[in-house]
Amino acid sequence: MRRSTLLSTIVYGLVLAGLITLRGELSALALPFALYLLYGLYTAPEPPNLSIERKLSSERVAPEAEATVTLLIQNHGSAIEELYLEDMLPAKLKTRHHATRRLIRLPKGASYTLTYTLSGPRGAYPFDSIAIESRDALGLIQRAVTFSAPAQLFIFPDLRRLKAAAIHPRKTRVYAGQIPARAGGAGTEFFGVRAYQPGDPPRSVNWRASARHVEALYANEFQQDRVADVGVVLDARQRTNLFQGKYSIFEHSVAAAAALADVLISQGNRVGLLTYGSYLSWTLPGYGKIQREKIMHGLAKAAIGQSSVFAGLDHLSTRVFPAQSQIVLVSPLAPDDLEALIQLRAKGYQIMALSPDPLKFELGLLPASPETQLAARVLRLERNLLIKRLERAGIQVVEWDVSKQFDQAVGPLLKRGRPQSFAYRSRA
């Protein structure tokens, strides 16, 4: 109960008691309380006339890295004897230094700066509301107002850069890159021999082949290296990422998707991101640093979801992926995903499945016992059978133990990737 309400109740109670009992001393006893209340009403603060500006030291930080928030409060109205302000933080963020609330005195025309540092896990965190409460000197009257000072902090996934990632899509684009295009032209790898044409450099002449033909010259032709369209698909389904209701392998998948998108963009490819969970979140394909930034924003917002529509990979639409392009699926993989991936492969897409090992992850959460080890062996046989079936369908599978860093465990395997399908296991 507020002080003003309590004082009003006391005054009315004493006056009423004096009138009922006809005792003037009871009514007189209410006089000091009434004067106290009247003085508080006389000095009651006006509605605060403030301007608040928010600044972030950085709008993009790494997980658990510190970011500094600065609030500049300017008083354009009358003096405020007591001003209580609190910045309403988004969930999951925690302060490192200083608090997000203050109780200050703010004279007319004065300003105050509130600074604090915070950190948190990967995510996109919008800032907006600042709770303001002005009080009189006696603390009787409070005026609560909420101000808006919008800003947004993106905590990007932990990015561990890869040196290279070899992919082999069936179709490439016209721009020069690092992917063999299966077409003759300028390049470094030998592709074939053709008839010499005017304008070809003399060093390209294949003298051994030309010596066999008296009236013709032949020149070496090299394989062109081009860029390709790549779609990175991040599996955000709850059924494949959540274990025992609270332990998640999803952050490892996000880190892998970030590393892959980074290296593929660095190689000049046109990369897009599809998050497949409770809904489809699509980042349009693009090139360069701006596209890397867009994908990192998409990965910062990615979250596990559950949907009966997207429980399987059956609704993975091919309309968002150019024909015969490369699809990189980052997923723990479920047994019923086999048919959907085979159908994608049959439509002409080259598919690489990067799979964090869910069995080792969950086994580390369970107590050691003979029953647990037996169940793990049975599940391992089922998973190996799933991977073998994916191999036979022409799908490249890379599996790694999430207890090891992604770049160290998988980086060398991706660097020496082959055009045919092989299942690679991280043994590091």
Summary of the structure (lengths in Angstrom):
residues: 428
radius of gyration: 33.6
end to end distance: 64.3
largest distance: 137.6
contacts: 1300
relative contact order: 0.10
helix: 32%
strand: 35%
